[in-house]
Amino acid sequence: MNTIEINKDQFREMIKNPNDKPVVMLNLLKFKKEDGKKSYVRYIKEAGRFIEEVGGKLLQLSKPKELLTGTETWDLLMLVKYPSRKAFLQMVNNPEYMKIHSFREEALENAVLYATDEITLHDLVQE
């Protein structure tokens, strides 16, 4: 099952979201067997400047190991922090960025991209 297509309903929600605080994008990635990793490395190298241009920063790049719950396995976990959703949207709508996005599509068999808001334990208790 290929799940790298954008969830249009959720993307529209992100566009409408008034939260102007930092957002951390959780990426769970599974590479295509043939040259997927190679294409993704190319994408990361090219995308880095676009992330930096909008004030974003790579927080973590990890290789998932022991799967203790669930059944889906991933080749890479990546956390990228942006100053806001607006900054992320500015990046993904940049025509120059769009030209390199094909490397990501070529690389991935499956992916999860989740926009997350930082909260405190107090926030969680109050929900």
N, C-alpha and C positions, 0 to 999 in steps of 0.2 A: 504494500500500500504506500503510495507516494503522498506525503503530506507537506510538501514544501510550498504549495500554493497559499496565497494570502487569504485569510478569513476576512472577507469583505465587510461583514457585519461588525466584527471586532475592530477592524481598521477604521471604520466610520466612527465607532465609539471612541477610539483613541483620538481622532481628529477633533471630536467635540469635547473631549475631556478638558475641563478648565484648570486642572492641576498644573501649576507651573514650577513645581519642585522637581528635583532630580529624579530620573527614572533609570532603573537598572534593567537591562535587557538580558534575560536568561536565554541562552542558546543551547539546545541539545541537538547534536548533529550525528548523523550516520552517513558515512561516505559510500558512494557507489564503489563497487569492487574494483573496477578498472579505472585507474588514474583519478579517482575521486579525491583522495587526500592531496594529490599534487595540484589539482585545480583549486582546492580550497586554500591551500597555502598561497597560491597566486592571488586569490581573492583577498585574503587577509592582508597581504603585503600592499596590494593596490588600495584597499579600503581604508587602511590606517590613516592616510592623509585626510580623507573626508571626515572620519571620526574626529580627528584633531581639529579640523577647521571649524566644527560646530561646538567645540569645547568638550568632546567626549573623551573617554579614557578606557582602555582595556584594563579591567580589574583582575581577571583571572582566566587562565587557560589551563584546563585540566584534562587528563585522560582518565575516564571512568574505569574503575577496576571491578571490585567485588560487588555484584548486584544483590543486595540483601533483601529487598522487597520488590515486587513487580516482576514483569517479564520482558519489557523492552530494553534492549541494550543500545548503548551509544558509543561512538568513537571519540567524541570530543564534547566537553562542556566549556562554555565561554560566557563570562559575565562582562558586559560593557555598560559603563555608566555615562549617561548624557545629562547635561544641565537641566533638560526639560523634554517633554514630549515634542514640543515645538521644534527643538533643536534636532531631535531624531528625524522628524518629518521633513525638516529642511534638508537634511542629508539625503534621505531616500528619494527626494524629489529633485535633487541636483542632476541635471542632464549628464554631467560627466560621470557621476557615480553610477547612473543607470547603465552606462556603457560597460562597466566592469561587473555589474550584477550577474551577468550571464555566467561568469566563472563559478559563482555560488550555485546557480541552477545546475550547471554541468557536474558539479562535485557531489551533490547530495541525493541520496536515496530517500532520506526521511529527515525531518527537522521539526523542532518545537522552538518557537520564538515567542517569549512571554514578556510583556512589559510589566514590571513590578514596582510597587511603591514601598519605600522603606517605612517600617513602623517600629514602634517600641513595644515592649511587653505590656506597658500601660495601655497603649492603643488597642492591642489585641484583647485585653480584658474588657475594655469599654465597648467593644463591638457588640 
